[in-house]
Amino acid sequence: MTTRDKEKTYRPTDREPFMNERQREYFRTKLLAWKDEILKEAQETLQHLQDENQNHPDLADRVAGTGELPPVEVAAHLRACDLLLQPYPDGVSSRRTSVMAGLANRVPVVTNLGTLSESLWAASSGVAVVRGPDPAALAAAVVEVFALSPENRLALGARGAALYFSEFTLERTIERLRDHGPTPVGTNRR
């Protein structure tokens, strides 16, 4: 068996130092292969969806929802997620309730910027963002977030929740409207 063959069959063991150079290379190779696989599958899925749309343009008319979930159940489902991938053709914004729900529930979020995105999204460390709705860039960002340690993924979710509670809650919106909204007739605002 050659050295190259041994490297291909290498599996980390408990008998070697944790995350030694050989293990780091092993996991780096596994993550890169996983990234390539995700990118390939994303491209195939995108192509499949485009093909299906061309073959069945009335498909949207036949899609039916199965019903509503109570908010408590939606929150429980979201909290069970390791990550929330939310791509938008025109970018993430404060008007996107699905991303707001993920942030409020401390779920790490991967999304994209676009023409509707407010500047705070690019500056925030509370979400992983890419420029534009590019499937390859989104897939790469997902791989990067999954490559984080569990503690760092939790920290990303916590920063997202902090962003939500500092910027987007109903109370914060009302406060901003009161501070900067239109001046009622007959009052002097300084």
C-alpha positions as CSV (number, residue, x, y, z in Angstrom):
1,M,0.0,0.0,0.0
2,T,1.5,3.4,-1.0
3,T,1.5,6.5,1.1
4,R,-1.1,8.1,-1.1
5,D,-3.4,5.0,-0.6
6,K,-2.9,5.3,3.1
7,E,-4.0,8.9,3.0
8,K,-7.1,8.1,1.1
9,T,-8.2,5.5,3.7
10,Y,-7.1,7.6,6.7
11,R,-9.7,7.9,9.5
12,P,-9.0,10.0,12.7
13,T,-8.7,8.0,15.9
14,D,-8.8,8.7,19.6
15,R,-5.2,7.6,19.9
16,E,-3.8,10.7,18.1
17,P,-3.8,14.3,19.3
18,F,-7.0,16.1,18.7
19,M,-7.1,18.2,15.5
20,N,-3.5,17.5,14.7
21,E,-2.2,18.5,11.2
22,R,-3.3,15.2,9.7
23,Q,-6.9,15.5,11.1
24,R,-7.2,19.2,10.0
25,E,-6.2,18.2,6.5
26,Y,-8.6,15.2,6.6
27,F,-11.5,17.5,7.7
28,R,-10.6,20.3,5.3
29,T,-10.7,17.8,2.5
30,K,-14.0,16.4,3.7
31,L,-15.5,19.9,3.9
32,L,-14.2,20.9,0.5
33,A,-15.7,17.7,-1.0
34,W,-19.0,18.5,0.8
35,K,-19.0,22.0,-0.5
36,D,-18.4,20.8,-4.1
37,E,-21.3,18.3,-3.6
38,I,-23.6,20.9,-2.3
39,L,-22.8,23.3,-5.1
40,K,-23.3,20.5,-7.7
41,E,-26.6,19.6,-6.1
42,A,-27.7,23.2,-5.9
43,Q,-27.0,23.7,-9.6
44,E,-28.8,20.5,-10.4
45,T,-31.8,21.5,-8.3
46,L,-31.9,25.0,-9.9
47,Q,-31.7,23.4,-13.4
48,H,-34.4,20.9,-12.4
49,L,-36.7,23.7,-11.1
50,Q,-36.1,25.8,-14.3
51,D,-36.8,22.7,-16.5
52,E,-40.0,21.9,-14.5
53,N,-41.2,25.5,-14.7
54,Q,-40.8,25.4,-18.5
55,N,-42.5,22.0,-18.7
56,H,-45.3,22.8,-16.3
57,P,-46.0,26.5,-16.1
58,D,-49.2,26.0,-14.3
59,L,-47.5,24.2,-11.4
60,A,-47.9,27.2,-9.1
61,D,-51.6,27.0,-9.5
62,R,-51.7,23.4,-8.2
63,V,-49.6,24.0,-5.0
64,A,-51.7,24.0,-1.9
65,G,-50.8,24.8,1.7
66,T,-51.7,22.3,4.4
67,G,-52.8,24.8,6.9
68,E,-51.5,27.2,9.5
69,L,-49.4,26.3,12.5
70,P,-49.9,28.2,15.8
71,P,-47.0,30.6,16.4
72,V,-45.7,28.5,19.3
73,E,-45.3,25.5,17.0
74,V,-43.6,27.6,14.3
75,A,-41.1,28.8,16.9
76,A,-40.5,25.3,18.1
77,H,-39.9,24.1,14.5
78,L,-37.5,27.0,13.9
79,R,-35.5,26.4,17.1
80,A,-35.0,22.8,16.0
81,C,-33.1,24.0,12.9
82,D,-29.3,24.1,12.9
83,L,-29.5,26.9,10.3
84,L,-32.0,28.9,8.4
85,L,-31.2,29.5,4.7
86,Q,-33.3,32.4,3.4
87,P,-32.5,33.5,-0.1
88,Y,-34.4,36.4,-1.6
89,P,-34.4,37.5,-5.3
90,D,-34.2,41.2,-4.2
91,G,-32.4,40.7,-0.9
92,V,-33.0,40.3,2.8
93,S,-34.9,43.2,4.4
94,S,-36.7,44.2,7.6
95,R,-39.9,43.4,5.8
96,R,-39.1,39.6,5.5
97,T,-41.0,38.0,8.4
98,S,-39.5,34.6,7.8
99,V,-36.0,35.9,8.5
100,M,-37.3,37.9,11.4
101,A,-38.8,34.7,12.9
102,G,-35.4,32.9,12.6
103,L,-33.5,35.8,14.2
104,A,-36.0,36.1,17.1
105,N,-35.6,32.3,17.7
106,R,-31.8,32.5,17.8
107,V,-31.4,30.4,14.7
108,P,-28.2,31.1,12.7
109,V,-29.3,32.7,9.4
110,V,-27.7,32.6,5.9
111,T,-29.2,35.0,3.5
112,N,-28.3,37.4,0.7
113,L,-28.2,41.1,0.0
114,G,-30.1,42.7,-2.8
115,T,-31.7,45.9,-4.0
116,L,-34.2,45.9,-1.1
117,S,-31.6,45.3,1.6
118,E,-31.1,48.0,4.2
119,S,-27.4,48.9,4.9
120,L,-27.5,47.3,8.4
121,W,-27.6,43.8,6.9
122,A,-24.1,44.1,5.3
123,A,-22.7,45.7,8.5
124,S,-24.2,43.1,10.9
125,S,-22.4,40.2,12.4
126,G,-25.8,38.7,13.3
127,V,-26.4,37.0,10.0
128,A,-24.2,35.4,7.3
129,V,-24.8,37.3,4.1
130,V,-23.6,37.0,0.5
131,R,-24.0,39.5,-2.3
132,G,-26.9,38.7,-4.5
133,P,-29.1,35.5,-4.7
134,D,-26.2,33.4,-6.1
135,P,-26.8,29.7,-5.3
136,A,-23.1,28.9,-5.3
137,A,-22.3,31.8,-2.9
138,L,-25.2,30.8,-0.6
139,A,-24.1,27.1,-0.6
140,A,-20.6,28.2,0.3
141,A,-21.9,30.4,3.1
142,V,-23.9,27.4,4.4
143,V,-20.8,25.2,4.4
144,E,-18.9,28.0,6.3
145,V,-21.5,28.2,9.0
146,F,-21.7,24.4,9.4
147,A,-17.9,24.4,9.6
148,L,-18.1,26.6,12.7
149,S,-17.9,25.0,16.1
150,P,-21.3,24.4,17.7
151,E,-20.5,27.2,20.2
152,N,-19.7,29.6,17.3
153,R,-22.9,28.7,15.5
154,L,-24.8,29.3,18.7
155,A,-23.0,32.7,19.0
156,L,-24.1,33.6,15.5
157,G,-27.7,32.8,16.4
158,A,-27.4,34.9,19.6
159,R,-26.0,37.8,17.6
160,G,-28.9,37.5,15.2
161,A,-31.3,37.6,18.2
162,A,-29.6,40.6,19.5
163,L,-30.0,42.3,16.1
164,Y,-33.7,41.4,16.1
165,F,-34.4,42.7,19.6
166,S,-32.3,45.9,19.1
167,E,-33.7,46.8,15.7
168,F,-36.9,45.0,14.7
169,T,-39.3,44.3,17.6
170,L,-42.7,46.0,17.6
171,E,-41.7,48.0,20.6
172,R,-38.6,49.3,18.8
173,T,-40.6,50.1,15.7
174,I,-43.1,52.1,17.7
175,E,-40.3,53.9,19.5
176,R,-38.7,54.9,16.2
177,L,-42.0,56.1,14.8
178,R,-42.6,58.2,17.9
179,D,-39.1,59.7,17.7
180,H,-39.0,60.3,14.0
181,G,-42.5,60.1,12.7
182,P,-44.6,62.9,11.4
183,T,-45.2,65.8,13.8
184,P,-48.9,65.9,14.8
185,V,-50.6,69.2,13.8
186,G,-50.4,71.8,16.6
187,T,-47.3,70.4,18.3
188,N,-43.7,71.6,18.3
189,R,-41.2,68.8,18.3
190,R,-37.7,69.7,19.1
